[in-house]
Structure formats: C-alpha cells, structure tokens
Amino acid sequence: MMKREPVVLSPEVRLIVRDAMIASLERHDIEVVALAVTSRHFHVLARLVDRQARKYIGIAKKDAARIVSDQGLVPTGGLWAKRSKADPIRNRGHQVNTVWYILDHVDQGAAIWAPERILKAHEAKRARKEQ
C-alpha cells in the first residue's frame, strides 16, 4: 500500500530529472546509451563494468530526487519506488530494441536523452515508419 499519492512529473521537471540522472551516472563513469523520463517512471540503458546496476541507478534516483525536492518542484518524501528492475542485455539485437523502446517514450511526453548519433538514427527510423 502506498503511503502517499504518486508523484506526477511535469514536462519541465522531467528535463531536470533527466539531466540530473545523466550527470550522476557520468560522475560514476557510467556510459549512458539511452534514457527516458516520463511523468511517472524512467527507463535507462547504460554500460556498467561492475554489473552493480541497482547501486548506481539508486544513486542517480537519489541525486535527481534531491535536486527537484530541494527546488520545491515535487513533494518531499521520495520520488521513486525503492528498487529498480535491472535486466541485462542479452545480445546486440536486444540492445538495439531496448534503445528504440526507451526513446519511443517520447510519444508519452518523456524527456529523452541519447548520444546525438543515436537520436538522429531514432528520428530517421520514426520518419521511415510514418511514410
């Protein structure tokens, strides 16, 4: 049972959370491949050398929550659920599908991030799909 109402992130807060999570992960030398922050959740694909995804994602969640909470943009008391689900990538096809899945959250109003070359490839894929 939830102790409080779920937090719904505005589009502006999603951008702040996205940037804070990227910065936190990069501080720990984690390469982010794709990230999406929607009104209620996030998805991230990152390369971790020590396979401690929950540890580093937890730190990024904490850092992002602290920033938006300190700015008074969300209620105090937590922004995210306690644990994250971390699924290892099985192969290159799984990796590519995961990147597209994450970036496709832009259709839900997500604040997305990926390296420029990946964003351009995603835009091209979406343009072909619309034709």
Rosetta constraint file for C-alpha pairs under 8 A:
AtomPair CA 6 CA 40 HARMONIC 7.86 0.50
AtomPair CA 7 CA 40 HARMONIC 6.74 0.50
AtomPair CA 7 CA 74 HARMONIC 7.24 0.50
AtomPair CA 7 CA 75 HARMONIC 7.76 0.50
AtomPair CA 7 CA 79 HARMONIC 6.40 0.50
AtomPair CA 8 CA 39 HARMONIC 5.12 0.50
AtomPair CA 8 CA 40 HARMONIC 5.45 0.50
AtomPair CA 9 CA 13 HARMONIC 5.73 0.50
AtomPair CA 9 CA 14 HARMONIC 5.94 0.50
AtomPair CA 9 CA 38 HARMONIC 7.26 0.50
AtomPair CA 9 CA 39 HARMONIC 4.42 0.50
AtomPair CA 9 CA 40 HARMONIC 6.39 0.50
AtomPair CA 9 CA 74 HARMONIC 7.78 0.50
AtomPair CA 10 CA 14 HARMONIC 6.18 0.50
AtomPair CA 10 CA 39 HARMONIC 6.35 0.50
AtomPair CA 11 CA 15 HARMONIC 6.61 0.50
AtomPair CA 11 CA 39 HARMONIC 7.37 0.50
AtomPair CA 11 CA 109 HARMONIC 7.20 0.50
AtomPair CA 11 CA 110 HARMONIC 7.55 0.50
AtomPair CA 11 CA 111 HARMONIC 7.26 0.50
AtomPair CA 12 CA 16 HARMONIC 6.70 0.50
AtomPair CA 13 CA 17 HARMONIC 6.09 0.50
AtomPair CA 13 CA 68 HARMONIC 7.19 0.50
AtomPair CA 13 CA 73 HARMONIC 7.09 0.50
AtomPair CA 14 CA 18 HARMONIC 5.97 0.50
AtomPair CA 14 CA 37 HARMONIC 5.74 0.50
AtomPair CA 14 CA 38 HARMONIC 6.63 0.50
AtomPair CA 14 CA 39 HARMONIC 7.00 0.50
AtomPair CA 14 CA 110 HARMONIC 7.14 0.50
AtomPair CA 14 CA 111 HARMONIC 5.70 0.50
AtomPair CA 15 CA 19 HARMONIC 6.18 0.50
AtomPair CA 15 CA 37 HARMONIC 7.77 0.50
AtomPair CA 15 CA 111 HARMONIC 5.54 0.50
AtomPair CA 16 CA 20 HARMONIC 6.07 0.50
AtomPair CA 16 CA 64 HARMONIC 7.71 0.50
AtomPair CA 16 CA 68 HARMONIC 7.33 0.50
AtomPair CA 17 CA 21 HARMONIC 6.05 0.50
AtomPair CA 17 CA 37 HARMONIC 7.33 0.50
AtomPair CA 17 CA 64 HARMONIC 5.18 0.50
AtomPair CA 17 CA 65 HARMONIC 7.38 0.50
AtomPair CA 17 CA 67 HARMONIC 7.95 0.50
AtomPair CA 17 CA 68 HARMONIC 7.23 0.50
AtomPair CA 18 CA 22 HARMONIC 6.23 0.50
AtomPair CA 18 CA 35 HARMONIC 7.31 0.50
AtomPair CA 18 CA 36 HARMONIC 7.17 0.50
AtomPair CA 18 CA 37 HARMONIC 6.12 0.50
AtomPair CA 18 CA 64 HARMONIC 7.85 0.50
AtomPair CA 18 CA 111 HARMONIC 6.60 0.50
AtomPair CA 18 CA 112 HARMONIC 7.32 0.50
AtomPair CA 18 CA 113 HARMONIC 7.50 0.50
AtomPair CA 19 CA 23 HARMONIC 6.12 0.50
AtomPair CA 20 CA 24 HARMONIC 6.09 0.50
AtomPair CA 20 CA 60 HARMONIC 7.34 0.50
AtomPair CA 20 CA 63 HARMONIC 6.75 0.50
AtomPair CA 20 CA 64 HARMONIC 5.02 0.50
AtomPair CA 20 CA 67 HARMONIC 7.58 0.50
AtomPair CA 21 CA 25 HARMONIC 6.16 0.50
AtomPair CA 21 CA 60 HARMONIC 4.88 0.50
AtomPair CA 21 CA 61 HARMONIC 6.64 0.50
AtomPair CA 21 CA 63 HARMONIC 7.06 0.50
AtomPair CA 21 CA 64 HARMONIC 5.75 0.50
AtomPair CA 22 CA 26 HARMONIC 6.07 0.50
AtomPair CA 22 CA 32 HARMONIC 7.07 0.50
AtomPair CA 22 CA 60 HARMONIC 7.75 0.50
AtomPair CA 23 CA 27 HARMONIC 6.12 0.50
AtomPair CA 24 CA 28 HARMONIC 6.79 0.50
AtomPair CA 24 CA 59 HARMONIC 7.31 0.50
AtomPair CA 24 CA 60 HARMONIC 5.19 0.50
AtomPair CA 24 CA 63 HARMONIC 6.77 0.50
AtomPair CA 25 CA 29 HARMONIC 6.60 0.50
AtomPair CA 25 CA 30 HARMONIC 5.25 0.50
AtomPair CA 25 CA 31 HARMONIC 7.38 0.50
AtomPair CA 25 CA 32 HARMONIC 7.37 0.50
AtomPair CA 25 CA 56 HARMONIC 6.83 0.50
AtomPair CA 25 CA 57 HARMONIC 7.56 0.50
AtomPair CA 25 CA 60 HARMONIC 6.16 0.50
AtomPair CA 26 CA 30 HARMONIC 5.14 0.50
AtomPair CA 26 CA 31 HARMONIC 6.50 0.50
AtomPair CA 26 CA 32 HARMONIC 7.59 0.50
AtomPair CA 28 CA 56 HARMONIC 7.78 0.50
AtomPair CA 30 CA 46 HARMONIC 6.68 0.50
AtomPair CA 30 CA 47 HARMONIC 6.10 0.50
AtomPair CA 30 CA 48 HARMONIC 5.88 0.50
AtomPair CA 31 CA 46 HARMONIC 5.53 0.50
AtomPair CA 31 CA 47 HARMONIC 5.30 0.50
AtomPair CA 31 CA 48 HARMONIC 7.31 0.50
AtomPair CA 32 CA 44 HARMONIC 7.40 0.50
AtomPair CA 32 CA 45 HARMONIC 6.18 0.50
AtomPair CA 32 CA 46 HARMONIC 4.28 0.50
AtomPair CA 32 CA 47 HARMONIC 6.52 0.50
AtomPair CA 32 CA 114 HARMONIC 7.27 0.50
AtomPair CA 33 CA 44 HARMONIC 7.62 0.50
AtomPair CA 33 CA 45 HARMONIC 5.39 0.50
AtomPair CA 33 CA 46 HARMONIC 5.27 0.50
AtomPair CA 33 CA 47 HARMONIC 7.39 0.50
AtomPair CA 33 CA 99 HARMONIC 7.42 0.50
AtomPair CA 33 CA 114 HARMONIC 5.64 0.50
AtomPair CA 33 CA 115 HARMONIC 6.88 0.50
AtomPair CA 34 CA 44 HARMONIC 5.66 0.50
AtomPair CA 34 CA 45 HARMONIC 5.19 0.50
AtomPair CA 34 CA 46 HARMONIC 7.04 0.50
AtomPair CA 34 CA 99 HARMONIC 6.00 0.50
AtomPair CA 34 CA 102 HARMONIC 6.68 0.50
AtomPair CA 34 CA 103 HARMONIC 6.97 0.50
AtomPair CA 34 CA 112 HARMONIC 7.40 0.50
AtomPair CA 34 CA 113 HARMONIC 5.66 0.50
AtomPair CA 34 CA 114 HARMONIC 4.51 0.50
AtomPair CA 34 CA 115 HARMONIC 7.64 0.50
AtomPair CA 35 CA 42 HARMONIC 7.31 0.50
AtomPair CA 35 CA 43 HARMONIC 5.67 0.50
AtomPair CA 35 CA 44 HARMONIC 4.32 0.50
AtomPair CA 35 CA 45 HARMONIC 6.43 0.50
AtomPair CA 35 CA 102 HARMONIC 6.48 0.50
AtomPair CA 35 CA 103 HARMONIC 7.21 0.50
AtomPair CA 35 CA 112 HARMONIC 5.53 0.50
AtomPair CA 35 CA 113 HARMONIC 5.12 0.50
AtomPair CA 35 CA 114 HARMONIC 6.52 0.50
AtomPair CA 36 CA 42 HARMONIC 5.44 0.50
AtomPair CA 36 CA 43 HARMONIC 5.31 0.50
AtomPair CA 36 CA 44 HARMONIC 6.51 0.50
AtomPair CA 36 CA 102 HARMONIC 5.90 0.50
AtomPair CA 36 CA 103 HARMONIC 6.40 0.50
AtomPair CA 36 CA 105 HARMONIC 6.52 0.50
AtomPair CA 36 CA 106 HARMONIC 7.58 0.50
AtomPair CA 36 CA 110 HARMONIC 5.69 0.50
AtomPair CA 36 CA 111 HARMONIC 5.55 0.50
AtomPair CA 36 CA 112 HARMONIC 4.29 0.50
AtomPair CA 36 CA 113 HARMONIC 6.48 0.50
AtomPair CA 37 CA 41 HARMONIC 6.04 0.50
AtomPair CA 37 CA 42 HARMONIC 4.31 0.50
AtomPair CA 37 CA 43 HARMONIC 6.71 0.50
AtomPair CA 37 CA 110 HARMONIC 5.07 0.50
AtomPair CA 37 CA 111 HARMONIC 5.20 0.50
AtomPair CA 37 CA 112 HARMONIC 6.48 0.50
AtomPair CA 38 CA 42 HARMONIC 5.91 0.50
AtomPair CA 38 CA 105 HARMONIC 7.28 0.50
AtomPair CA 38 CA 108 HARMONIC 6.82 0.50
AtomPair CA 38 CA 109 HARMONIC 6.33 0.50
AtomPair CA 38 CA 110 HARMONIC 4.22 0.50
AtomPair CA 38 CA 111 HARMONIC 6.56 0.50
AtomPair CA 39 CA 109 HARMONIC 7.64 0.50
AtomPair CA 39 CA 110 HARMONIC 7.09 0.50
AtomPair CA 41 CA 80 HARMONIC 7.73 0.50
AtomPair CA 43 CA 102 HARMONIC 6.10 0.50
AtomPair CA 44 CA 102 HARMONIC 7.13 0.50
AtomPair CA 45 CA 98 HARMONIC 7.47 0.50
AtomPair CA 45 CA 99 HARMONIC 7.03 0.50
AtomPair CA 48 CA 52 HARMONIC 7.06 0.50
AtomPair CA 48 CA 53 HARMONIC 6.85 0.50
AtomPair CA 52 CA 56 HARMONIC 6.62 0.50
AtomPair CA 53 CA 57 HARMONIC 5.85 0.50
AtomPair CA 53 CA 86 HARMONIC 6.41 0.50
AtomPair CA 54 CA 58 HARMONIC 5.69 0.50
AtomPair CA 54 CA 83 HARMONIC 7.36 0.50
AtomPair CA 54 CA 84 HARMONIC 6.31 0.50
AtomPair CA 54 CA 85 HARMONIC 7.61 0.50
AtomPair CA 54 CA 86 HARMONIC 6.78 0.50
AtomPair CA 55 CA 59 HARMONIC 6.36 0.50
AtomPair CA 56 CA 60 HARMONIC 6.21 0.50
AtomPair CA 57 CA 61 HARMONIC 6.04 0.50
AtomPair CA 57 CA 84 HARMONIC 7.51 0.50
AtomPair CA 58 CA 62 HARMONIC 6.13 0.50
AtomPair CA 58 CA 83 HARMONIC 7.51 0.50
AtomPair CA 58 CA 84 HARMONIC 7.55 0.50
AtomPair CA 59 CA 63 HARMONIC 6.09 0.50
AtomPair CA 60 CA 64 HARMONIC 6.10 0.50
AtomPair CA 61 CA 65 HARMONIC 6.02 0.50
AtomPair CA 61 CA 80 HARMONIC 7.14 0.50
AtomPair CA 62 CA 66 HARMONIC 6.07 0.50
AtomPair CA 63 CA 67 HARMONIC 6.39 0.50
AtomPair CA 64 CA 68 HARMONIC 6.47 0.50
AtomPair CA 65 CA 69 HARMONIC 5.85 0.50
AtomPair CA 65 CA 78 HARMONIC 6.90 0.50
AtomPair CA 65 CA 79 HARMONIC 5.76 0.50
AtomPair CA 65 CA 80 HARMONIC 7.88 0.50
AtomPair CA 66 CA 70 HARMONIC 5.83 0.50
AtomPair CA 67 CA 71 HARMONIC 6.32 0.50
AtomPair CA 68 CA 72 HARMONIC 6.32 0.50
AtomPair CA 68 CA 73 HARMONIC 5.23 0.50
AtomPair CA 68 CA 74 HARMONIC 6.15 0.50
AtomPair CA 69 CA 73 HARMONIC 5.79 0.50
AtomPair CA 69 CA 74 HARMONIC 5.31 0.50
AtomPair CA 69 CA 75 HARMONIC 6.46 0.50
AtomPair CA 69 CA 76 HARMONIC 5.94 0.50
AtomPair CA 74 CA 79 HARMONIC 7.58 0.50
AtomPair CA 75 CA 79 HARMONIC 7.99 0.50
AtomPair CA 89 CA 94 HARMONIC 6.13 0.50
AtomPair CA 89 CA 95 HARMONIC 5.96 0.50
AtomPair CA 90 CA 94 HARMONIC 6.09 0.50
AtomPair CA 90 CA 95 HARMONIC 7.54 0.50
AtomPair CA 91 CA 95 HARMONIC 6.29 0.50
AtomPair CA 92 CA 96 HARMONIC 6.23 0.50
AtomPair CA 93 CA 97 HARMONIC 6.14 0.50
AtomPair CA 94 CA 98 HARMONIC 6.01 0.50
AtomPair CA 95 CA 99 HARMONIC 6.27 0.50
AtomPair CA 96 CA 100 HARMONIC 6.37 0.50
AtomPair CA 97 CA 101 HARMONIC 6.05 0.50
AtomPair CA 98 CA 102 HARMONIC 6.13 0.50
AtomPair CA 99 CA 103 HARMONIC 6.17 0.50
AtomPair CA 100 CA 104 HARMONIC 5.83 0.50
AtomPair CA 100 CA 122 HARMONIC 6.91 0.50
AtomPair CA 101 CA 105 HARMONIC 6.95 0.50
AtomPair CA 102 CA 112 HARMONIC 7.98 0.50
AtomPair CA 103 CA 112 HARMONIC 6.16 0.50
AtomPair CA 103 CA 113 HARMONIC 7.71 0.50
AtomPair CA 103 CA 122 HARMONIC 7.43 0.50
AtomPair CA 105 CA 109 HARMONIC 6.82 0.50
AtomPair CA 105 CA 110 HARMONIC 5.48 0.50
AtomPair CA 105 CA 112 HARMONIC 7.61 0.50
AtomPair CA 106 CA 110 HARMONIC 4.59 0.50
AtomPair CA 106 CA 111 HARMONIC 6.65 0.50
AtomPair CA 106 CA 112 HARMONIC 6.50 0.50
AtomPair CA 113 CA 119 HARMONIC 7.74 0.50
AtomPair CA 114 CA 118 HARMONIC 6.06 0.50
AtomPair CA 114 CA 119 HARMONIC 5.93 0.50
AtomPair CA 115 CA 119 HARMONIC 6.37 0.50
AtomPair CA 116 CA 120 HARMONIC 6.15 0.50
AtomPair CA 117 CA 121 HARMONIC 6.24 0.50
AtomPair CA 118 CA 122 HARMONIC 6.09 0.50
AtomPair CA 119 CA 123 HARMONIC 6.17 0.50
AtomPair CA 120 CA 124 HARMONIC 6.18 0.50
AtomPair CA 121 CA 125 HARMONIC 6.12 0.50
AtomPair CA 122 CA 126 HARMONIC 6.20 0.50
AtomPair CA 123 CA 127 HARMONIC 6.14 0.50
AtomPair CA 124 CA 128 HARMONIC 6.24 0.50
AtomPair CA 125 CA 129 HARMONIC 6.26 0.50
AtomPair CA 126 CA 130 HARMONIC 6.33 0.50
AtomPair CA 127 CA 131 HARMONIC 6.62 0.50
